[in-house]
Amino acid sequence: MSKIYQIYGGDAHALTLSLLDAANAIERVPAGGSVALKPNLVIAGTPESGATTHPGVLSGAIEYFRDHGVKDISVIEGSWVGDETMRAMRRAGYDKVCAKYDVPFYDLKKDKTRPVNTAVGKIDVCCRALDAGLLVDLPVLKGHCQTVMTCALKNLKGCLPDREKRHFHAMGLTNPIAALGAALKPGLIIVDSICGDLNFEEGGTPVQTNRMYLGTDAVQIDAYGASLMGLRLDEVPYIELAEEYGGGSTRFEMADIVNLNAPTDAAGYPKPSGIVASLTRKVRQDRACSACFANLVRALYASGYGKNLDICIGQGWQNKAFDGLGIGKCCKGSTRCVMGCPPSAGAIADALEDIAYEGVK
């Protein structure tokens, strides 16, 4: 059974170096092979918001592998549909890290792809992820508005072109996430759990947990992450499904957790508050893309309106009539629709406010 190395603190660079040293990670790099670092840059958000991987994780990993003789190191990522990867990398401070260490950053939205056979059929995967000597997955452990949790397995979705990301949502996320995790196995995973948002992948309500951990089995890493968040595996079904597809093992014992130091303050991991579920309890979601659904959640949260409205969202509403508010062009059959692909959170919030104002006139 794989070991999980765990460390507490707030300095992402130093924590990353300590984890890689303890795990003797250089042994995972094939002779003369390259290292591709894949962070989480889902949106143009700051690490402190709980949305994106801290730049210190990148700098620590670059420094470690370079000091151990690896010459070909790169950072690879593709933000979600609706956001620009290069804008996100600058917002997160990765441009400064890459410039300091003279390491290239590749936008996977512009990368070539190859079809890979998986349990759900062929999936087009970006070549820079497939061809890396060692693919290092650098996710943030945080909540997600559709899959409850996101970590190592779901972070691999950034290794897909936008057209495939849309296809994932059309398939319902759970099965394709699990299938990708079995077909594209990172050789190393370093989880940034310093201040992940426990409710929402876009961040905004981060919780300071001051923890990072490292492993080599993405399924096990996610199973452990679910336990840290107080979640049962059946609440995050793609984890056990990835195990079924051959992606790894959900098993871990406390003896498999190697603690490199003692917990610091604020290291306890509270359970997600359920704010997303509360905000969207009347939303009729059918295969909605993350960017669209997240913008709706952000608008509901920010505006304070709409929790009691009938709202539809998702690809499953195409060419269907709906008596209520539709979010995105897939829902243009609604009596009222906020158009866009995705519509911005601001546009949705404006519509929610307009409807609320009309209701009190």
C-alpha positions in Angstrom: 0.0 0.0 0.0 1.3 3.5 -0.9 2.5 5.8 1.8 1.1 9.3 2.2 3.6 11.9 3.5 2.0 14.8 5.5 3.3 18.0 6.8 1.8 21.1 8.6 2.7 24.8 8.2 2.0 27.8 6.1 5.1 28.1 3.9 4.2 26.3 0.7 7.7 26.4 -0.8 9.4 24.9 2.3 6.6 22.4 2.9 6.9 21.2 -0.7 10.7 20.7 -0.4 10.3 18.7 2.8 7.6 16.4 1.3 9.7 15.7 -1.8 12.8 15.1 0.2 11.0 12.7 2.6 9.5 10.7 -0.2 12.8 10.7 -2.2 10.7 11.8 -5.2 13.6 12.0 -7.6 13.3 8.2 -7.9 10.0 8.7 -9.7 11.7 10.5 -12.6 12.9 8.2 -15.4 16.6 8.6 -16.4 16.9 11.7 -18.6 13.1 12.2 -18.3 11.1 15.4 -18.1 9.0 16.7 -15.3 5.6 18.4 -16.0 4.0 20.2 -13.0 0.2 20.4 -13.3 -1.3 22.9 -10.7 -4.9 23.9 -10.2 -5.7 27.1 -12.1 -9.5 26.6 -12.6 -10.0 30.4 -12.6 -8.1 33.6 -12.4 -8.2 33.6 -8.6 -5.6 34.0 -5.8 -4.3 31.1 -3.8 -5.4 32.9 -0.6 -9.0 32.7 -1.8 -8.9 28.9 -1.6 -9.2 28.5 -5.3 -5.7 27.9 -6.8 -2.5 26.1 -6.0 0.0 28.3 -4.1 3.0 29.4 -6.3 5.3 28.2 -3.5 4.3 24.6 -4.4 5.6 25.2 -7.9 8.8 26.9 -6.8 9.5 24.2 -4.2 9.0 21.5 -6.8 11.1 23.2 -9.5 13.9 23.8 -7.0 13.8 20.2 -5.8 13.9 18.6 -9.2 16.5 21.0 -10.6 18.7 20.5 -7.6 18.5 16.8 -8.3 19.7 17.2 -11.9 16.4 17.4 -13.9 16.9 19.8 -16.8 13.5 19.5 -18.5 10.9 21.0 -16.2 7.7 22.7 -17.3 4.4 23.9 -15.9 1.3 22.8 -17.8 -2.4 23.8 -17.3 -5.6 24.7 -18.9 -8.2 26.8 -17.1 -11.9 25.9 -17.2 -14.1 26.8 -20.2 -14.8 30.5 -20.0 -11.5 31.7 -18.5 -8.1 32.4 -20.0 -5.2 30.3 -18.7 -2.6 32.9 -19.1 -4.7 35.5 -17.2 -5.2 32.9 -14.4 -1.4 32.1 -14.2 -0.5 35.7 -13.8 -3.2 36.2 -11.2 -1.9 33.3 -9.2 1.7 34.6 -9.4 3.1 31.8 -11.6 4.6 34.2 -14.1 7.0 35.3 -11.5 8.0 31.8 -10.5 8.5 30.7 -14.1 10.6 33.8 -14.8 12.7 33.3 -11.7 13.6 29.7 -12.5 13.5 30.1 -16.3 10.8 27.4 -16.6 8.3 27.4 -19.5 4.5 27.6 -18.9 2.4 25.8 -21.5 -1.3 26.7 -21.9 -2.9 23.3 -22.6 -5.9 24.9 -24.3 -3.4 25.4 -27.2 -1.7 22.0 -27.0 -2.0 19.1 -29.4 -4.1 16.1 -28.2 -4.2 12.3 -28.7 -7.1 10.0 -28.2 -6.8 7.7 -25.2 -8.8 4.5 -24.7 -10.7 4.6 -21.4 -13.6 2.9 -19.6 -16.0 5.4 -21.1 -14.6 5.4 -24.6 -11.9 7.5 -26.2 -10.9 10.7 -24.5 -8.7 13.4 -26.1 -5.8 14.2 -23.8 -3.2 17.0 -24.2 0.1 15.6 -25.4 2.3 17.5 -22.9 0.5 15.6 -20.1 0.8 12.2 -21.9 4.4 12.6 -22.9 5.9 13.8 -19.6 8.5 11.6 -18.0 6.9 12.4 -14.6 3.5 14.1 -14.4 3.2 15.8 -11.1 -0.4 16.6 -10.0 -0.6 19.7 -7.8 -4.3 20.0 -6.8 -6.0 22.0 -4.1 -8.2 20.1 -1.7 -11.5 22.0 -1.8 -15.2 21.7 -2.2 -17.0 21.6 -5.6 -20.4 22.8 -6.5 -21.2 19.7 -8.5 -19.0 16.9 -7.3 -18.9 17.9 -3.6 -15.1 17.7 -3.6 -12.2 18.2 -6.0 -8.6 17.1 -5.6 -6.1 14.9 -7.5 -8.5 13.0 -9.8 -10.6 16.0 -10.9 -7.5 18.2 -11.3 -6.5 16.0 -14.3 -9.5 17.5 -16.2 -7.2 20.5 -16.8 -5.2 18.2 -19.1 -8.1 18.2 -21.7 -9.0 20.6 -24.5 -12.1 22.7 -23.9 -14.2 20.5 -26.3 -13.5 17.5 -24.1 -14.2 19.3 -20.9 -17.7 20.1 -22.3 -18.1 16.5 -23.3 -17.3 15.5 -19.7 -20.2 17.6 -18.5 -22.5 16.1 -21.1 -21.5 12.7 -19.7 -22.3 13.7 -16.1 -18.7 14.2 -14.7 -18.6 11.2 -12.4 -17.9 8.5 -15.0 -15.4 10.4 -17.2 -13.5 11.8 -14.2 -13.0 8.2 -12.9 -12.1 6.9 -16.4 -9.5 9.7 -17.0 -8.0 9.0 -13.6 -7.4 5.4 -14.6 -6.0 6.3 -18.0 -3.8 9.3 -17.1 -2.1 8.4 -13.9 0.2 11.0 -12.4 3.4 9.6 -11.0 3.3 12.0 -8.0 0.7 14.1 -6.3 1.3 17.0 -3.9 -1.9 18.3 -2.4 -2.1 22.0 -1.4 -4.5 22.0 1.6 -3.2 25.2 3.2 -6.4 27.1 2.7 -8.7 25.4 0.3 -12.3 26.5 0.1 -14.4 23.7 1.5 -17.6 24.7 -0.3 -16.8 26.0 -3.8 -14.0 25.4 -6.4 -13.8 29.1 -7.2 -12.8 30.0 -3.7 -14.1 32.9 -1.6 -14.7 31.2 1.7 -11.3 29.6 2.4 -10.5 27.7 5.6 -6.9 27.9 6.9 -6.0 24.3 7.5 -2.2 24.6 7.1 -1.7 21.1 5.7 0.0 19.6 2.6 0.4 15.9 1.7 2.1 13.8 -0.9 1.4 10.4 -2.5 1.7 8.4 -5.6 -1.8 7.0 -6.0 -4.4 9.6 -7.0 -7.4 7.4 -5.9 -5.9 6.9 -2.4 -5.0 10.6 -2.2 -8.6 11.6 -2.9 -10.0 9.0 -0.5 -7.8 10.4 2.2 -8.8 14.0 1.2 -12.5 13.0 1.5 -11.8 11.7 5.0 -10.1 15.0 5.9 -13.2 16.9 4.8 -15.5 14.6 6.8 -17.0 13.1 3.6 -18.0 9.4 3.0 -16.7 7.9 -0.2 -20.3 7.5 -1.4 -20.7 11.2 -1.3 -17.9 11.6 -3.9 -18.7 8.6 -6.2 -16.0 9.1 -8.8 -13.3 8.0 -6.2 -14.6 4.5 -5.8 -15.5 4.3 -9.5 -11.9 5.3 -10.4 -10.7 2.3 -8.2 -13.1 0.1 -10.1 -11.7 1.2 -13.4 -8.1 0.5 -12.2 -7.0 3.9 -11.3 -5.7 3.0 -7.8 -6.8 2.0 -4.4 -9.1 3.8 -1.9 -7.5 1.9 1.0 -5.3 3.6 3.5 -4.5 2.9 7.1 -3.3 5.4 9.7 0.0 3.5 9.7 0.4 4.6 6.0 0.3 8.3 7.0 3.9 9.5 7.6 3.7 12.8 9.6 6.8 14.9 9.1 5.9 17.3 11.9 3.1 18.0 14.4 0.0 19.9 13.5 0.1 23.7 13.8 -2.7 25.9 14.8 -5.8 25.8 12.5 -4.9 22.4 11.2 -8.2 20.8 12.0 -10.4 20.1 9.0 -14.0 21.2 9.4 -16.8 19.6 7.3 -18.2 21.7 4.4 -21.0 24.0 5.5 -23.4 23.0 2.8 -23.8 26.6 1.6 -23.8 25.5 -2.1 -26.6 23.0 -1.5 -28.5 25.6 0.4 -28.2 28.2 -2.4 -29.1 25.8 -5.2 -31.8 23.7 -3.5 -34.4 24.8 -6.1 -32.1 24.8 -9.1 -32.9 22.2 -11.7 -29.4 21.2 -12.9 -29.0 18.8 -15.8 -25.4 18.3 -17.1 -24.4 21.9 -16.4 -20.7 22.9 -17.1 -18.7 23.9 -14.0 -18.1 27.4 -15.2 -21.8 28.1 -15.8 -23.0 26.4 -12.5 -20.3 28.1 -10.5 -21.2 31.6 -11.9 -24.8 30.9 -10.8 -23.7 29.9 -7.3 -21.5 33.0 -7.0 -24.4 35.2 -8.2 -26.8 33.6 -5.7 -24.3 34.0 -3.0 -23.3 37.5 -3.8 -26.7 38.9 -4.6 -28.8 37.4 -1.9 -31.6 36.9 -4.3 -33.0 33.9 -6.2 -32.9 31.1 -3.6 -36.6 30.6 -4.0 -36.8 31.0 -7.8 -37.4 28.2 -10.2 -34.1 28.1 -12.1 -32.8 25.7 -14.8 -29.2 25.2 -16.0 -27.3 22.7 -18.1 -27.0 21.0 -21.4 -29.9 18.7 -20.6 -32.3 21.7 -21.1 -31.4 22.3 -24.7 -34.5 22.6 -26.9 -36.8 22.3 -23.8 -39.3 24.8 -22.5 -39.1 25.9 -18.9 -41.3 28.2 -16.9 -38.8 30.1 -15.0 -35.2 31.6 -15.2 -32.7 29.8 -17.5 -29.0 30.2 -17.1 -26.9 30.1 -20.3 -27.7 29.6 -23.9 -28.6 25.9 -23.3 -31.7 27.2 -21.5 -33.0 29.7 -24.0 -36.3 27.9 -24.0 -37.0 29.4 -20.6 -39.5 32.1 -20.1 -36.6 34.3 -19.1 -32.9 33.5 -19.9 -29.5 34.9 -19.0 -27.7 34.2 -22.3 -24.0 33.3 -22.6 -21.7 30.4 -22.6 -21.1 30.8 -19.7 -23.0 33.9 -18.7 -21.1 36.0 -16.1 -21.9 35.9 -12.5 -22.6 39.7 -12.8 -25.2 39.2 -15.5 -26.9 36.4 -13.5 -26.9 38.6 -10.4 -28.4 41.5 -12.3 -31.2 39.2 -13.6 -31.9 37.9 -10.1 -32.1 41.4 -8.8 -34.4 42.5 -11.6 -36.8 39.7 -10.9 -36.7 40.4 -7.2 -37.4 44.1 -7.9 -40.3 43.3 -10.2 -41.8 41.1 -7.5 -42.1 43.9 -5.0 -43.4 46.6 -7.4 
